[in-house]
Amino acid sequence: MQNALKFTPERKTIAFKSYLNGVGIVIEVIDEGCGIDESVDLFAPFKRQGNKSGVGLGLFLAKSAAEAIGATITLTNREDGIDGTIARLVLPSKLCCVLPQ
């Protein structure tokens, strides 16, 4: 949500959706921002896009936390003819914590 607010211009829309699918609960943040370069791993630590402030740890920490409980998080560009990004978190109905080995 923070990145959607940061990268979406004024007077553009940010939508928050949640729904159930065959895996579990899906939470989406859909914005009308600039979109992303899908060839870049934005989940890598210190990776940033654009000239906005930040150190590039937010998505890295979000993905690490999601993976720790068995969830997945993805970023994709919208495919409906509108510029923007879809951030999707899928929380499986059977969450688990992965123990370090």
trRosetta pair geometry for C-beta under 8 A, 3 or more apart (Angstrom, degrees):
i j d omega theta_ij theta_ji phi_ij phi_ji
1 4 5.6 -53 -149 34 34 114
1 5 6.5 34 153 -17 65 104
1 14 7.6 98 -146 164 72 138
1 16 7.2 7 -101 -92 110 117
1 29 5.4 -150 -81 -111 61 150
2 5 5.8 -55 -152 37 31 110
2 6 6.3 31 151 -21 65 109
2 58 6.6 -112 75 -157 132 155
3 6 5.3 -54 -143 38 35 114
3 7 5.9 4 168 3 71 114
3 58 6.9 170 -53 103 107 144
3 59 7.3 30 -50 -62 149 103
3 85 7.9 -45 121 77 115 147
3 87 7.1 112 65 -54 122 147
4 7 6.6 -71 -135 49 22 89
4 8 5.6 13 171 -18 64 123
4 14 4.7 110 150 -132 126 127
4 29 5.0 -123 -39 155 147 122
4 31 4.0 -175 -146 -63 97 134
4 33 6.6 -150 -146 -26 55 129
4 85 7.3 -141 -98 68 82 105
4 87 7.0 -115 -52 8 108 126
5 8 6.5 -57 -123 36 19 104
5 14 6.8 -29 -73 -53 60 166
6 52 5.3 90 167 -171 117 155
6 54 7.6 11 -145 -33 164 133
7 31 6.8 95 84 120 94 155
7 33 3.8 55 122 -158 93 149
7 34 5.7 -97 178 20 106 94
7 50 6.7 159 -112 6 106 164
7 52 6.7 -93 -78 -34 78 154
7 85 7.5 31 92 13 139 129
8 12 4.9 -138 179 84 96 119
8 13 7.7 -102 -171 73 140 24
8 14 5.5 -158 12 -62 172 104
8 31 4.5 -119 -73 -172 125 120
8 32 5.7 80 -141 63 106 64
8 33 4.1 -89 -79 -71 62 89
8 84 7.3 28 -103 -121 100 103
9 12 5.0 80 65 -4 76 124
9 32 7.6 -70 40 104 82 93
9 33 7.2 141 -7 -119 67 60
12 31 7.3 63 126 179 116 79
12 32 3.8 -139 178 82 115 119
12 33 7.1 144 108 -70 150 47
12 84 7.9 180 165 -84 130 120
13 31 7.4 -178 101 -148 55 46
13 32 5.1 71 49 -8 70 125
14 29 6.7 -7 -175 -173 98 90
14 30 7.2 157 -159 82 49 49
14 31 4.7 -9 -109 -106 82 82
14 32 7.3 -119 -66 13 53 77
15 28 7.6 8 104 109 92 97
15 29 7.4 162 83 -156 51 42
15 30 4.4 -11 59 60 100 101
15 31 7.7 -166 23 -74 64 38
16 27 7.7 -12 -171 -171 83 86
16 28 7.3 164 -154 87 39 57
16 29 5.8 -10 -103 -104 71 70
16 30 7.9 -167 -72 22 26 74
17 26 7.9 -4 113 111 93 93
17 27 7.4 165 89 -155 53 42
17 28 4.5 -5 59 57 97 104
17 30 6.7 22 3 -3 112 115
18 25 6.4 0 -171 -176 102 99
18 26 6.7 168 -150 87 53 54
18 27 4.8 -9 -102 -104 93 70
18 28 7.3 -179 -77 20 44 69
19 25 7.6 164 88 -152 26 59
19 26 5.5 -15 63 58 73 101
20 24 7.2 -91 -142 158 72 24
20 25 6.1 -41 -98 -98 64 57
20 26 7.4 154 -111 13 13 84
21 24 7.1 0 56 49 76 34
21 26 5.4 43 -5 -22 113 123
21 90 7.6 -47 44 -133 125 110
23 26 7.8 79 63 -58 105 94
23 90 5.8 19 97 178 137 123
23 92 5.4 -74 165 -112 90 74
23 93 7.1 -177 148 -7 42 86
24 90 6.3 114 62 175 103 78
24 91 5.0 -117 127 98 133 56
24 92 4.2 175 -28 -145 143 22
24 93 4.1 -165 -103 -38 88 62
24 94 7.7 -132 -81 14 122 49
24 95 7.9 92 -131 -56 159 80
25 90 7.4 162 84 -155 47 48
25 91 4.6 -7 60 59 97 104
25 93 7.5 115 -15 -78 75 66
26 88 6.4 -19 -166 -164 98 99
26 89 7.3 152 -157 81 48 51
26 90 5.3 -15 -103 -103 76 75
26 91 7.8 -166 -76 24 29 70
27 88 7.3 150 79 -156 49 49
27 89 4.5 -10 59 60 100 102
27 90 8.0 -169 24 -76 67 32
27 91 7.2 37 -4 -6 105 106
28 86 5.8 -22 -160 -165 111 95
28 87 6.9 148 -155 78 55 53
28 88 5.1 -12 -101 -102 84 75
28 89 7.7 -166 -73 25 40 66
29 86 7.4 155 78 -155 49 46
29 87 4.5 -2 54 54 99 106
30 78 6.9 85 -159 -90 98 113
30 84 6.6 67 175 134 68 132
30 85 7.7 -163 -142 94 45 45
30 86 5.1 -5 -104 -106 80 79
30 87 8.0 -153 -68 28 40 64
31 84 4.6 -162 95 -157 60 111
31 85 5.6 8 48 50 100 78
32 82 5.9 -59 -119 162 91 116
32 83 6.3 74 -169 81 63 74
32 84 4.4 -63 -108 -71 27 131
33 83 7.0 -108 93 131 31 95
33 84 5.2 97 35 -122 58 70
33 85 6.0 -23 54 8 110 99
34 50 6.9 118 56 -80 153 131
34 83 6.5 -26 -139 164 24 123
34 84 7.9 78 34 -95 17 40
35 77 4.6 28 -151 -122 109 106
35 78 7.2 -105 -100 21 98 82
35 83 5.3 -96 -32 -166 107 81
35 84 6.0 -13 -71 10 70 5
35 85 5.7 147 -126 -60 40 81
36 40 7.5 -124 168 56 94 102
36 42 6.3 -64 -159 -35 135 147
36 49 6.2 -133 -134 -51 79 176
36 75 5.7 31 18 145 166 121
36 76 7.8 -136 48 -158 120 12
36 77 6.1 -147 42 -68 76 84
36 85 5.3 65 -17 -101 103 124
37 40 4.6 51 94 7 107 112
37 49 6.5 177 17 -122 99 127
38 75 7.9 -165 -109 107 77 88
38 76 6.8 29 -104 -132 123 58
38 77 6.3 -89 -47 -12 117 104
40 47 6.7 172 162 -178 107 129
40 49 6.9 141 85 -82 149 108
41 44 4.4 76 107 -25 108 108
41 47 6.3 -167 93 -51 69 176
42 47 5.5 -155 -134 111 39 122
42 49 6.3 -35 -109 -25 116 116
42 59 5.4 2 134 94 89 167
42 75 6.0 -30 57 49 133 154
43 47 7.4 14 53 50 20 133
43 59 5.0 -113 -105 136 55 106
43 60 5.7 124 179 -92 57 53
43 62 7.9 -106 -126 67 93 89
43 63 4.5 39 -151 -19 125 157
43 73 7.8 138 -101 91 129 107
43 75 7.8 177 -47 8 94 118
44 47 4.2 75 70 -21 93 132
44 56 8.0 -12 94 162 69 117
44 60 6.6 -20 134 -89 14 109
45 56 6.7 102 174 120 42 98
45 57 6.1 16 -143 -108 80 72
45 60 4.5 67 -85 -113 64 166
46 55 6.5 -50 -115 159 68 76
46 56 4.3 79 -155 85 23 130
46 57 7.0 13 -64 -64 50 73
46 60 7.9 15 -8 -28 45 149
47 56 5.1 159 52 -168 29 128
47 59 7.7 -62 70 63 99 124
47 60 7.6 125 29 -54 93 109
48 52 7.5 -148 -176 63 116 80
48 54 6.2 157 -115 86 124 102
48 55 7.7 -130 -61 156 125 15
48 56 4.2 -101 -53 -79 87 109
54 57 7.9 -148 172 25 94 69
54 58 6.7 -48 -163 -8 132 118
56 59 7.7 -42 -169 33 57 97
56 60 7.2 57 144 -11 69 119
57 60 5.2 -68 -154 47 49 116
57 61 5.6 45 153 -22 84 108
58 61 6.1 -62 -148 38 24 105
58 62 6.2 23 156 -19 63 109
59 62 5.4 -51 -141 37 34 114
59 63 6.2 33 159 -18 67 104
59 73 8.0 -166 -159 122 78 134
59 75 7.4 -24 -139 -35 136 138
60 63 6.2 -58 -150 37 25 106
60 64 6.4 25 153 -18 62 110
61 64 5.6 -54 -145 38 32 114
61 65 6.3 31 157 -18 66 106
62 65 5.9 -57 -148 37 28 109
62 66 6.3 29 154 -20 64 108
62 73 5.8 -119 134 126 102 177
63 66 5.6 -53 -145 37 32 113
63 67 6.2 30 158 -17 66 107
63 73 5.2 -130 -99 58 68 121
64 67 6.0 -57 -146 39 27 108
64 68 6.4 34 153 -28 62 107
65 68 5.6 -52 -150 28 31 117
65 69 7.1 5 160 1 62 104
66 69 6.7 -79 -161 45 29 91
66 71 4.1 -94 -165 86 82 101
66 72 6.2 105 150 -117 127 8
66 73 4.4 175 -17 -20 170 108
66 89 6.4 -135 -111 -139 130 97
67 70 7.6 47 -166 -74 34 18
67 71 7.2 -99 -63 62 25 62
67 72 7.6 52 -83 -98 67 51
67 98 7.1 -34 147 17 76 139
68 97 6.4 -1 159 -144 76 75
68 98 6.1 -123 -146 38 43 95
69 91 7.7 -12 113 -133 121 88
69 95 5.1 -10 167 -169 97 114
69 96 7.1 149 -173 72 48 32
69 97 5.9 -26 -109 -92 57 64
69 98 8.0 -121 -67 0 14 81
70 92 5.6 -62 127 31 110 125
70 94 7.7 -54 116 105 154 65
70 95 5.3 166 56 -151 118 57
70 96 4.5 73 -38 48 145 75
70 97 7.4 -98 -19 -70 98 23
70 98 6.8 140 -63 -38 77 93
71 89 6.2 15 163 -175 129 87
71 90 6.0 173 -163 84 79 54
71 91 4.8 -25 -109 -101 120 57
71 92 6.6 -155 -95 1 60 77
71 95 7.0 -12 -51 -119 89 101
72 89 7.4 170 88 -150 47 45
72 90 4.9 3 55 49 91 104
73 87 7.2 -3 -172 -176 94 86
73 88 7.0 167 -151 87 48 52
73 89 5.0 -10 -102 -101 84 74
73 90 7.8 -166 -74 19 40 68
74 87 7.5 173 87 -152 46 45
74 88 5.0 -8 57 57 91 100
75 85 6.0 -11 -166 -173 93 118
75 86 7.3 159 -152 81 45 52
75 87 5.5 -13 -101 -102 78 70
75 88 7.8 -180 -78 19 32 73
76 79 7.8 -24 141 -29 116 100
76 85 7.1 151 81 -157 34 68
76 86 5.2 -14 63 57 85 99
76 88 7.4 2 15 2 102 115
77 84 7.4 129 -158 85 64 40
77 85 6.1 -56 -107 -103 45 61
77 86 7.6 54 140 13 7 84
78 81 7.9 -67 125 39 108 29
78 82 5.4 -34 111 74 151 80
78 83 7.0 121 45 172 119 12
78 84 4.6 35 -11 70 130 86
78 85 6.8 -108 -28 -74 82 12
78 86 6.0 115 -81 -31 68 97
91 95 6.4 -23 -175 -77 87 114
92 95 5.9 151 69 -76 85 55
